[in-house]
Amino acid sequence: MSSVKTRRDVLGTSALRPDGPAKVKGEFDFTSDLHADNMLWGATLRSPHPYARIVSIDASSALKIKGVEAVVTSEDVPGQLTYGLISSDQPVFAKDFVRYMGEPIAAVVADHPETCRRALDAIVVNFEVLTPLTNPEDSLNQSVPSIHPDGNVIRNQKIVSGDITATGPIVVEGDYVIGMQDQAFLGTESALAIPDADRKGVEVFVATQWLHEDQKQMAACLNLPEEKVRLTLGGVGGAFGAREDISLQVHTALLALHVGRPVKMQYGREESFFGHVHRHPARVWMRHHATAEGKIVKIEARFLFDGGAYASTSSAVLINGITHTQGPYKCANAIVDGYAVRTNNPPCGAMRGFGVVQACFAHEGQMDKIATAAGISPVEVRLLNAMETGDALITGQIVESVAPVARCIRETAALPMPDPLSPNAHELDLPGGSGLTAQPHNIVRGVGWGVSIKNIMYSEGFDDYSTARCTVIDGKVTVKFATSEVGQGFVVLAPQIARSVLGLDDVVCDTIDTNIGSAGSTSASRQTWMSGGAVDGACRMVRERIFEKVAAENGLNPLSLVIEDTDIVDSMGTFRIPVLQAVQGSVFSEEFEHHHRATEDLDDDGQGNCHVAFAFVAHRAVVDVDPELGLVKVVQVATAQDIGVALNPLSVTGQIEGGIAQGLGLAVMEEIIVQDGKVRNPSFTDYLLPTALDAPNVVASFVEEYEPQAPLGAKGVGEPPCISVTPAIVAAIRNAVGKDIPRCPVRPQDICL
């Protein structure tokens, strides 16, 4: 009877998170849990007005409060006065004008958070209140005064493709509105800054998505060399794009350097709503021309994204939106015009699937209108137009990625439907839930579809790369990277890669900090491809060194050696030795920088290979609606997602379920209400989030087709789930009530009135 060796946690297995037990037990150190000896607290003074001129700032009363160490304003910023991800247009502290409600004006440092609060209340700021620019359409009017030195229009981009005079017997159009959504991560912003003894450098522990980008922007504002601003990733309680932009990083470091003591800053929930960017609210007009059978002939579209007061990633959001106008469908002819503008509304930037979420809501509404006009089903119209590998986008770019669009649609359609609503259904299974506001006999069920395409990684010529190091000492493997772990599970995947490549089980992740080259941002569904590729490359280089050592010691050809399970084997002979034995007493260390293929900017007509790769997904939503009360219960979401290969099936499932919950929120409940530039619901009391009671039954199918362009054959899975589930849910509501609902989130009055 032969024994079979079993190994855990290699690629393809559902490895468990190393940080999971501590989080479940409440023992995990989030950034907000950090503490340092002799630590002070910092806090930010924010504008109550969306637009005003600052006449004067008087901090004298605040400085008299016992325990207050300092108050800093724009006058105390030693370096560059502004920062920004793409355009450095946002002040560290407002100087002459405040341009949105919540903009930082000053910061205090004191011995206790309560002392900070009293100090903030004591600072006197005299404002000349101005009329805010809040309608993004007005930002396009050249006669409207500019609210920013860089102008009101952040970017305008057109796409002109094929025959713009083409038409068809079916013409459908719609004007679609998408509300402002918050990332609503559970762990609010927090940072701890510890100055060097000579105050010529600082170490910052922070929850962020991109350590090296923060380092670059902070160093410029602090007037320090980048190597003197050392960042370590603190425990992160979610991100979803909101931690790409700097929030309290510069303020915390500036205060620490100013007083020469460690300083901690932490936002409460209300301040968090003002302290980070949100999903762009948008208005999208589309007109589709199609044949009588329902095949798309031409698309016309206009996009208007409200970027708020500062640019953040608005130009990239715009490009993602307009280049995904056609969705995952064939289309030869198009004319698209897109704008991203400044207003005195809160700044907007990255949020899961940015730009594509807005485009998908519009193009999926259009697909249903084409189906109705052609007399075919929502499934048939999507299959008729489904994109394939080798098709061209309206930008002229050829889709080289595996594009199993039709398979995603068919596999989703084949997934089982939920049981009909029982006449004796429990109240928690009804719209309205425990309030018992709906009765089963009033409920109407609807089914809706959504299908999407999502670009993966950064676009338009961005030199994207990720760095990783692999070190093996006496059989113990350490992988080092600056990849921000924000909950997506890279700290699970990296050891899986190392175990699979090296045949060694003892793998740990080193501290995530700036003591290695950049890993880029944990966004754009890029880290599996980019940082996974970097870890894979570094481990393969170490494996080559191990093979060279074994070959030299045993008179073998290193090119003939392979790893089978935990043994090194000569594929040309009978040699076999355990990897652990081969590496004892030795040290191997290699660093690898992984780049993807080049991309390019769009030209004036919106033509160019601006994206790297694409992923696809289909969603079918089943909803129960009470048409009289305007209440909705999302019963089921079925999905088949193009994932390349499942490197960790459990993680993939978690990403799919989490993304669907976020898309559900945008569909029926989540919206930041802004009136005259003022946020009216900056709390989880008034900003509604899905709970476990709102979660639908998710039925998922993995569409696994190896992606040859990807280093591990896998595509990022984090963003696609939240893109087309929103239009699928809204389409199901339309199907239930028979109304054209052109906005999300859907409100009760959109159903009833």
C-alpha positions in Angstrom: 0.0 0.0 0.0 1.7 3.2 -1.2 1.4 6.5 0.7 0.4 9.6 -1.1 1.8 12.9 0.0 -0.8 15.7 0.3 0.0 19.4 0.3 -2.2 22.3 1.2 -2.6 25.8 -0.1 -1.1 25.6 -3.6 -2.6 27.3 -6.6 -6.0 25.9 -7.4 -6.9 25.2 -3.8 -9.2 27.2 -1.5 -6.4 28.3 0.8 -7.7 30.2 3.9 -6.6 33.7 4.7 -3.7 34.0 7.2 -5.4 37.1 8.7 -8.8 35.4 9.0 -8.6 34.0 12.5 -7.4 37.3 14.0 -10.1 39.2 12.3 -12.8 36.8 13.4 -11.6 37.0 17.0 -11.3 40.8 16.9 -7.5 40.5 17.4 -6.4 41.9 14.1 -4.6 45.3 14.3 -6.2 47.8 12.0 -4.5 51.1 11.5 -6.9 52.7 13.9 -5.6 50.3 16.6 -2.0 51.5 16.4 -0.4 53.4 19.2 3.0 54.9 19.9 4.7 56.2 23.1 4.4 59.9 23.7 1.7 60.0 21.0 -0.4 63.1 20.2 -3.7 63.3 18.3 -4.5 65.3 15.2 -7.8 66.5 13.8 -8.9 68.5 10.7 -11.0 71.7 10.5 -13.3 71.4 7.5 -15.3 73.9 5.5 -19.1 74.1 6.2 -19.6 75.7 2.8 -19.4 74.2 -0.7 -17.9 77.4 -2.1 -16.5 80.5 -0.3 -13.5 82.8 -0.1 -11.4 82.6 3.0 -11.1 86.1 4.4 -9.2 85.2 7.6 -8.2 82.4 10.0 -7.7 83.1 13.7 -6.3 80.2 15.7 -5.3 82.2 18.7 -8.1 80.9 21.0 -7.4 77.3 20.0 -3.8 77.7 20.9 -4.7 78.8 24.4 -6.5 75.6 25.2 -4.5 73.4 27.6 -3.1 70.4 25.7 -3.1 72.0 22.3 0.4 71.8 20.8 -0.1 73.4 17.4 -2.4 74.5 14.7 -1.2 74.3 11.1 -2.7 75.9 7.9 -1.5 76.2 4.3 1.1 78.7 5.5 2.9 75.8 7.3 3.1 73.4 4.3 6.9 73.3 3.6 6.7 72.0 0.1 4.2 71.8 -2.7 0.9 73.2 -1.7 -1.2 70.8 -3.7 -1.4 67.1 -4.5 -3.4 64.7 -6.7 -3.3 61.3 -8.4 -3.2 62.5 -12.0 -3.3 66.3 -11.7 -1.8 68.0 -8.7 -4.8 70.4 -8.3 -6.0 69.8 -4.7 -4.6 71.9 -1.8 -3.2 70.3 1.3 -5.2 73.0 3.1 -7.5 75.5 1.4 -5.8 78.8 1.2 -7.9 81.4 -0.7 -11.0 79.5 -1.4 -12.9 76.4 -0.2 -14.4 74.5 -3.2 -16.5 71.8 -1.5 -18.2 71.2 1.8 -15.7 69.4 4.0 -12.5 70.7 2.4 -9.6 70.8 4.9 -8.7 74.3 6.1 -6.4 73.6 9.1 -5.3 70.8 11.4 -4.7 70.8 15.1 -2.5 68.5 17.3 -3.3 68.0 20.9 -3.0 65.5 23.8 -6.5 63.9 23.3 -9.2 63.6 20.6 -11.6 65.6 22.8 -9.0 68.4 23.2 -8.7 68.4 19.4 -12.4 68.8 19.0 -12.5 71.8 21.4 -9.6 73.4 19.5 -11.4 73.0 16.2 -14.4 74.7 17.6 -12.3 77.6 18.8 -10.7 78.4 15.4 -12.5 81.3 13.8 -12.7 81.4 10.0 -14.3 84.3 8.3 -15.8 83.4 5.0 -17.3 85.3 2.1 -19.9 82.7 1.0 -20.2 82.4 -2.8 -22.8 80.8 -5.0 -21.7 77.2 -5.7 -21.5 75.7 -9.1 -23.5 72.4 -8.6 -25.0 71.5 -11.9 -22.4 69.7 -14.1 -24.2 70.9 -17.2 -23.4 74.5 -16.2 -19.7 73.6 -16.0 -19.7 73.2 -19.8 -21.0 76.8 -20.2 -18.1 79.0 -21.1 -19.8 82.0 -19.7 -19.9 80.4 -16.2 -16.9 81.6 -14.1 -14.3 79.0 -13.4 -14.2 77.6 -9.8 -10.6 76.4 -10.2 -7.5 77.8 -11.9 -7.4 74.8 -14.2 -10.9 75.4 -15.4 -14.3 73.8 -15.0 -13.7 71.1 -17.7 -11.3 68.4 -16.5 -11.4 66.5 -19.8 -13.4 66.2 -23.0 -12.8 63.2 -25.3 -14.6 62.0 -28.4 -14.7 58.7 -30.2 -15.5 58.5 -33.8 -15.6 55.1 -35.4 -16.7 53.7 -38.8 -19.6 55.2 -40.7 -21.2 57.8 -38.5 -24.1 58.1 -41.1 -25.1 54.5 -40.7 -28.6 53.8 -39.4 -31.1 50.9 -39.1 -34.8 50.3 -38.9 -34.7 50.1 -35.1 -33.7 53.3 -33.3 -33.9 53.4 -29.5 -32.6 56.0 -27.1 -32.5 56.8 -23.4 -31.2 59.3 -20.9 -29.7 57.5 -17.9 -28.8 58.9 -14.5 -26.4 57.3 -12.0 -26.3 58.6 -8.4 -23.2 59.3 -6.2 -22.2 56.1 -4.4 -19.9 55.8 -1.4 -17.3 53.1 -1.0 -18.6 52.6 2.6 -15.6 50.6 3.8 -15.9 49.5 7.4 -12.5 50.8 8.6 -12.5 54.6 8.4 -9.3 56.5 7.5 -6.5 56.4 10.0 -2.7 57.0 10.1 0.1 57.1 12.6 3.2 59.2 11.8 6.4 58.9 13.7 9.1 61.6 13.0 12.8 61.0 12.9 14.7 62.4 15.8 16.1 65.2 13.6 12.7 65.9 12.0 14.2 65.3 8.6 12.2 62.2 7.9 9.1 60.4 8.9 7.6 56.9 9.1 3.9 56.6 8.4 1.6 53.6 9.1 -1.4 54.1 7.0 -4.3 52.2 5.4 -3.9 52.9 1.7 -4.2 51.3 -1.7 -0.8 52.5 -3.1 2.1 53.1 -0.8 4.5 54.5 -3.3 2.1 56.9 -4.9 1.3 58.2 -1.4 5.0 58.5 -0.7 5.6 60.5 -3.9 2.8 63.0 -3.2 3.6 63.3 0.5 7.3 63.9 -0.1 6.6 66.7 -2.5 4.3 68.4 0.0 6.6 67.9 2.9 9.7 69.0 0.9 11.5 65.8 1.7 13.4 63.3 -0.4 11.1 60.3 -1.1 13.4 57.9 0.8 12.8 60.1 3.9 9.1 59.4 3.8 8.8 55.7 4.7 5.4 54.1 4.5 4.2 50.9 6.1 0.8 49.4 5.3 -1.4 49.4 8.4 -4.4 47.0 8.7 -7.0 48.0 6.1 -10.7 47.7 6.7 -11.7 47.8 3.0 -11.0 50.3 0.2 -12.9 49.9 -3.1 -11.1 52.9 -4.6 -11.6 55.4 -1.8 -8.0 55.0 -0.5 -6.3 55.7 -3.8 -6.4 59.4 -3.1 -4.5 61.0 -0.2 -6.8 61.9 2.7 -5.1 62.4 6.0 -1.6 61.2 5.0 0.0 64.6 4.5 -1.8 66.1 7.5 -0.6 63.4 9.9 3.0 63.5 8.7 3.1 67.3 8.7 1.8 67.5 12.3 4.3 64.9 13.5 7.2 66.8 11.9 5.9 70.1 13.2 5.8 69.0 16.9 8.6 66.3 16.8 6.3 63.6 18.3 4.2 60.7 17.0 0.8 61.8 15.8 -2.3 59.8 15.1 -5.3 60.9 13.1 -8.5 58.9 12.6 -11.8 59.9 11.0 -15.2 59.2 12.4 -17.9 57.9 10.0 -19.3 61.4 9.2 -15.9 62.8 8.5 -15.0 59.8 6.3 -17.8 60.8 4.0 -16.0 64.2 3.5 -12.5 62.8 3.7 -12.5 60.6 0.6 -13.7 60.6 -3.0 -16.9 58.9 -4.2 -18.3 57.2 -7.3 -19.0 59.8 -10.0 -22.6 60.7 -10.5 -23.2 60.7 -14.2 -25.8 61.3 -16.9 -25.5 59.2 -20.0 -27.5 59.6 -23.2 -27.4 56.8 -25.7 -29.1 56.1 -29.1 -28.7 52.7 -30.7 -29.4 51.9 -34.3 -30.1 48.2 -35.1 -31.3 45.9 -37.8 -34.9 44.6 -37.7 -33.4 41.4 -36.2 -31.8 43.4 -33.4 -28.2 43.5 -34.4 -26.4 46.7 -33.5 -25.5 49.0 -36.4 -24.4 52.2 -34.7 -24.2 53.8 -31.3 -24.4 57.5 -30.4 -23.7 58.6 -26.9 -22.9 61.5 -24.6 -21.4 61.1 -21.1 -21.2 63.7 -18.4 -19.3 62.8 -15.2 -19.5 65.1 -12.2 -15.9 65.1 -10.8 -16.7 67.5 -8.0 -14.2 70.1 -6.9 -10.9 68.4 -7.8 -9.7 66.2 -10.6 -8.7 63.0 -8.8 -9.1 60.1 -11.4 -11.9 61.8 -13.3 -10.0 61.8 -16.7 -9.4 58.0 -16.3 -13.0 57.5 -15.3 -14.1 59.3 -18.4 -12.0 57.2 -20.7 -13.2 54.0 -19.1 -16.7 55.1 -19.5 -16.6 56.2 -23.2 -14.4 53.3 -24.4 -16.9 50.8 -22.9 -19.9 52.5 -24.6 -20.6 49.4 -26.7 -20.4 47.0 -23.8 -19.5 43.4 -24.6 -21.1 43.6 -28.1 -20.0 43.9 -31.6 -20.3 47.4 -33.0 -18.5 48.9 -36.1 -19.9 52.5 -36.0 -20.1 55.0 -33.2 -19.9 58.6 -32.3 -19.4 59.4 -28.6 -18.7 62.6 -26.7 -17.6 62.5 -23.1 -17.0 65.1 -20.5 -15.6 65.1 -16.9 -16.2 68.4 -15.2 -15.5 70.3 -11.9 -18.3 71.5 -9.7 -18.6 72.5 -6.0 -19.9 69.1 -5.2 -17.8 66.6 -3.2 -14.7 65.3 -5.2 -15.3 62.0 -7.0 -12.7 59.5 -8.1 -12.1 55.8 -8.0 -14.7 53.3 -7.0 -14.9 49.6 -8.1 -15.4 49.4 -11.8 -15.2 53.2 -12.3 -16.6 54.6 -15.5 -17.6 51.1 -16.7 -20.4 51.0 -14.1 -21.9 54.1 -15.5 -21.6 53.0 -19.1 -23.0 49.5 -18.4 -26.1 50.9 -16.8 -26.8 52.8 -20.0 -25.9 50.2 -22.6 -27.8 47.4 -20.9 -30.9 49.6 -20.7 -30.5 50.1 -24.4 -30.1 46.3 -25.1 -33.5 45.7 -23.5 -35.1 48.4 -25.6 -33.6 46.8 -28.8 -35.0 43.4 -27.7 -38.4 44.8 -27.2 -38.4 46.6 -30.6 -37.1 43.5 -32.4 -39.6 41.2 -30.6 -36.9 38.9 -29.1 -35.8 38.1 -25.6 -33.2 39.9 -23.5 -31.0 36.8 -23.8 -31.4 36.5 -27.6 -30.5 40.1 -28.2 -27.3 39.7 -26.2 -26.3 36.5 -27.8 -26.9 38.0 -31.3 -24.5 40.8 -30.6 -22.0 39.0 -28.3 -18.4 40.0 -28.7 -15.7 37.4 -29.5 -11.9 37.3 -29.3 -10.5 39.2 -32.2 -13.4 41.7 -32.5 -12.6 45.4 -32.6 -13.7 48.0 -30.1 -15.0 51.4 -31.2 -11.5 52.7 -30.4 -10.1 50.4 -33.1 -8.4 48.2 -30.5 -8.6 44.5 -31.1 -9.8 42.4 -28.2 -7.0 39.9 -27.8 -8.2 38.7 -24.5 -10.2 35.5 -24.2 -13.8 36.8 -24.7 -16.3 34.1 -23.7 -19.3 36.5 -23.8 -21.8 34.0 -25.3 -20.7 31.3 -22.9 -21.2 33.6 -19.9 -24.7 34.4 -21.1 -25.6 30.8 -21.8 -24.2 29.5 -18.5 -26.0 32.2 -16.6 -29.3 31.4 -18.4 -28.8 27.7 -17.5 -28.5 28.3 -13.8 -31.7 27.4 -11.8 -34.3 29.9 -11.1 -35.6 30.5 -7.6 -38.8 28.9 -6.4 -41.9 31.0 -6.8 -42.9 33.2 -3.9 -45.1 31.2 -1.5 -48.5 32.6 -0.5 -47.4 31.9 3.0 -43.9 33.5 2.7 -42.2 34.6 5.8 -42.2 38.4 6.2 -38.4 38.5 5.9 -38.7 37.0 2.4 -41.0 39.9 1.4 -40.1 43.4 0.2 -40.0 45.6 3.3 -38.8 42.8 5.5 -39.6 42.6 9.2 -41.9 45.7 9.0 -44.5 43.4 7.4 -45.3 46.3 5.0 -46.0 44.0 2.0 -48.3 41.1 1.5 -47.6 38.2 -0.9 -50.7 38.8 -3.0 -49.4 42.3 -3.9 -46.0 41.1 -5.0 -44.9 41.0 -8.7 -41.8 39.1 -9.7 -39.5 40.4 -12.4 -36.4 39.0 -14.2 -33.7 41.2 -15.7 -30.3 40.8 -17.4 -27.0 42.6 -17.5 -23.8 41.7 -19.3 -20.5 43.6 -19.1 -17.0 44.0 -20.3 -14.3 45.4 -18.0 -10.8 46.6 -18.8 -8.1 45.1 -16.5 -5.2 47.2 -15.3 -4.2 50.8 -16.1 -4.7 52.4 -19.5 -3.5 55.1 -21.8 0.3 54.7 -21.7 0.6 54.3 -18.0 3.9 52.5 -17.2 2.4 49.9 -15.0 4.6 47.5 -13.1 4.9 45.6 -9.9 8.0 44.4 -7.9 8.4 41.4 -5.7 11.3 39.6 -3.9 11.6 36.0 -3.0 14.1 34.8 -0.4 14.7 31.2 0.7 16.8 30.6 3.8 17.1 26.9 5.0 13.8 26.1 3.3 11.8 28.9 4.7 10.4 31.2 2.0 9.7 34.9 2.5 8.0 36.9 -0.2 8.3 40.7 -0.1 6.1 43.2 -2.0 4.4 46.5 -1.6 1.0 45.3 -2.7 -1.6 46.8 -0.5 -3.8 44.1 1.1 -7.2 45.8 1.4 -9.2 42.6 1.8 -8.9 41.2 -1.7 -6.7 38.3 -0.5 -3.3 38.8 -2.0 -1.7 37.7 1.2 -3.3 34.4 0.5 -2.4 34.2 -3.2 1.3 35.2 -2.9 2.2 32.2 -0.7 0.1 29.9 -2.9 2.2 31.0 -5.9 5.5 30.5 -3.9 4.4 27.0 -2.8 3.4 26.0 -6.3 6.6 27.3 -7.9 9.2 26.2 -5.3 7.7 23.0 -3.8 8.2 24.4 -0.3 5.4 24.8 2.2 6.8 27.1 4.8 6.0 30.5 3.2 5.4 33.9 4.9 4.8 37.4 3.6 7.2 40.1 4.8 6.0 43.5 6.0 4.2 45.5 3.3 6.1 48.8 3.0 8.2 51.1 0.7 11.4 49.2 1.4 11.0 47.5 -2.0 9.9 48.8 -5.4 6.3 49.8 -6.1 3.6 47.3 -6.6 1.3 49.9 -8.1 -2.2 50.4 -6.8 -4.6 47.7 -5.5 -7.2 48.7 -8.0 -8.2 48.1 -11.6 -8.4 44.4 -11.0 -4.7 44.4 -11.6 -2.9 42.8 -8.6 -3.4 39.1 -9.5 -2.0 39.8 -12.9 0.7 42.3 -12.0 1.8 41.5 -8.4 1.0 37.8 -8.9 3.2 38.0 -12.0 6.0 39.6 -10.0 5.8 37.0 -7.2 5.7 34.3 -9.8 8.7 35.7 -11.6 10.8 36.2 -8.4 10.0 32.6 -7.3 10.9 31.2 -10.7 14.3 33.0 -10.6 15.0 31.5 -7.1 14.0 28.1 -8.5 16.6 28.6 -11.3 19.3 29.2 -8.6 18.2 26.1 -6.7 18.4 24.0 -9.9 21.9 25.4 -10.6 23.1 24.4 -7.2 21.5 20.9 -7.3 22.9 20.4 -10.9 26.4 21.4 -9.9 26.4 19.1 -6.9 25.1 16.1 -8.7 26.5 16.5 -12.2 23.2 17.2 -13.8 21.9 19.6 -16.5 19.9 22.3 -14.7 17.6 22.7 -17.7 16.5 19.1 -17.1 15.3 19.6 -13.5 11.7 20.2 -12.6 9.7 20.2 -9.3 7.2 17.5 -8.7 5.2 18.2 -5.6 8.0 18.7 -3.0 10.8 16.9 -4.9 13.3 18.1 -7.5 13.3 15.6 -10.4 15.6 15.1 -13.3 13.1 14.8 -16.2 15.8 13.0 -18.3 16.7 10.4 -15.7 15.9 8.9 -12.3 17.3 11.6 -10.0 15.0 12.7 -7.2 15.7 14.8 -4.1 13.4 16.7 -1.7 13.4 20.4 -2.3 13.8 21.0 1.4 16.9 18.9 1.6 18.4 20.6 -1.5 18.1 24.1 0.0 19.3 23.4 3.6 22.2 25.6 4.6 21.7 27.9 1.6 20.3 31.3 0.9 18.7 32.3 -2.3 17.2 35.7 -3.0 15.9 37.2 -6.2 13.8 40.3 -7.1 11.6 40.6 -10.2 9.7 43.5 -11.8 6.7 42.5 -13.8 5.5 44.8 -16.6 2.5 44.4 -18.9 2.4 45.2 -22.6 2.4 48.9 -23.6 -0.7 50.9 -24.1 -1.2 54.2 -25.8 -3.2 57.4 -25.5 -6.4 57.9 -27.6 -6.1 60.3 -30.5 -8.5 63.1 -31.2 -11.0 60.7 -32.7 -10.7 58.3 -29.7 -8.7 55.7 -31.6 -5.9 53.8 -30.1 -4.9 50.7 -28.1 -5.5 52.3 -24.7 -6.3 49.2 -22.7 -4.3 46.0 -21.7 -6.9 43.3 -21.3 -10.6 42.6 -20.7 -12.8 40.4 -18.5 -16.5 39.6 -19.0 -19.5 38.6 -16.9 -23.2 38.1 -17.2 -25.9 38.6 -14.5 -29.5 37.5 -14.2 -31.5 39.1 -11.4 -34.8 38.0 -10.0 -36.7 40.6 -7.9 -40.0 40.8 -6.0 -41.7 44.2 -6.1 -44.6 45.7 -4.3 -45.7 48.2 -7.0 -48.0 50.1 -4.7 -45.4 50.7 -1.9 -42.4 50.9 -4.2 -40.5 48.2 -2.2 -38.1 45.8 -3.7 -36.6 42.4 -2.6 -33.7 41.0 -4.7 -34.4 37.3 -4.5 -31.6 35.9 -6.6 -28.6 36.9 -8.7 -27.3 34.3 -11.0 -23.9 34.9 -12.7 -21.3 33.3 -14.9 -18.0 35.2 -14.8 -14.9 35.0 -17.0 -12.1 34.5 -14.6 -9.3 32.9 -16.7 -8.5 30.2 -14.1 -9.5 30.0 -10.4 -6.3 30.3 -8.5 -8.2 30.2 -5.2 -11.9 29.2 -5.7 -12.9 30.4 -2.3 -11.5 33.8 -2.8 -13.1 34.1 -6.2 -16.5 33.2 -4.7 -16.0 35.8 -2.0 -15.1 38.5 -4.6 -18.2 37.6 -6.7 -20.6 37.7 -3.7 -19.1 41.0 -2.3 -19.2 42.7 -5.7 -22.8 41.7 -6.2 -23.7 43.2 -2.8 -22.1 46.5 -3.8 -23.9 46.5 -7.1 -27.2 45.7 -5.4 -26.6 48.8 -3.1 -26.2 51.1 -6.2 -29.3 49.5 -7.8 -31.8 50.1 -5.0 -30.5 52.0 -1.9 -27.1 53.6 -1.9 -26.9 57.3 -2.8 -25.1 60.3 -1.3 -27.7 63.1 -1.4 -26.1 66.4 -2.3 -28.3 69.5 -2.4 -26.8 72.9 -3.3 -23.4 71.4 -2.8 -24.1 70.1 0.7 -24.1 66.5 1.7 -27.3 65.7 3.5 -26.8 62.1 4.6 -23.2 61.6 5.8 -23.9 58.6 8.1 -24.9 55.0 7.9 -28.2 56.1 9.5 -29.2 57.9 6.4 -26.9 56.4 3.8 -28.4 53.0 3.4 -26.3 49.9 2.9 -27.3 46.3 2.1 -27.3 44.0 5.1 -27.4 40.3 5.4 -31.2 40.5 5.2 -30.9 42.3 1.8 -28.4 39.8 0.4 -29.9 37.7 -2.5 -29.2 34.1 -3.1 -26.1 34.1 -5.3 -25.7 31.3 -7.8 -22.4 31.5 -9.6 -20.6 29.6 -12.3 -16.9 30.1 -13.1 -16.1 30.4 -16.8 -12.6 29.1 -16.8 -10.7 29.6 -20.0 -6.9 30.1 -19.6 -5.9 33.7 -20.5 -2.5 33.3 -22.3 -1.6 37.0 -21.9 -1.7 36.7 -18.1 1.3 35.4 -16.2 -0.8 32.9 -14.3 -3.6 32.5 -16.8 -6.0 34.3 -14.4 -7.9 37.5 -14.8 -8.8 39.9 -11.9 -12.2 39.1 -10.5 -12.9 41.9 -8.0 -14.6 44.5 -10.2 -16.7 42.7 -12.8 -19.2 41.4 -10.3 -20.4 44.9 -9.3 -20.8 46.2 -12.9 -23.6 44.5 -14.7 -25.5 43.3 -11.6 -26.9 46.9 -11.1 -28.5 47.1 -14.6 -29.7 43.5 -14.2 -31.6 44.4 -10.9 -33.0 47.6 -12.4 -34.1 45.7 -15.5 -35.8 43.1 -13.3 -37.7 46.0 -11.6 -38.7 47.4 -15.0 -39.9 43.9 -16.0 -42.0 43.6 -12.8 -43.7 47.0 -13.0 -43.7 47.7 -16.7 -42.1 51.1 -16.4 -39.1 52.7 -18.0 -36.9 53.5 -15.0 -33.8 55.4 -16.2 -32.0 56.0 -12.9 -30.3 54.2 -10.1 -30.6 53.8 -7.3 -34.3 53.1 -7.9 -36.4 54.9 -5.3 -39.9 54.0 -4.2 -41.3 57.0 -6.1 -39.7 55.8 -9.3 -41.8 52.7 -9.0 -45.0 54.1 -7.7 -45.4 57.4 -9.4 
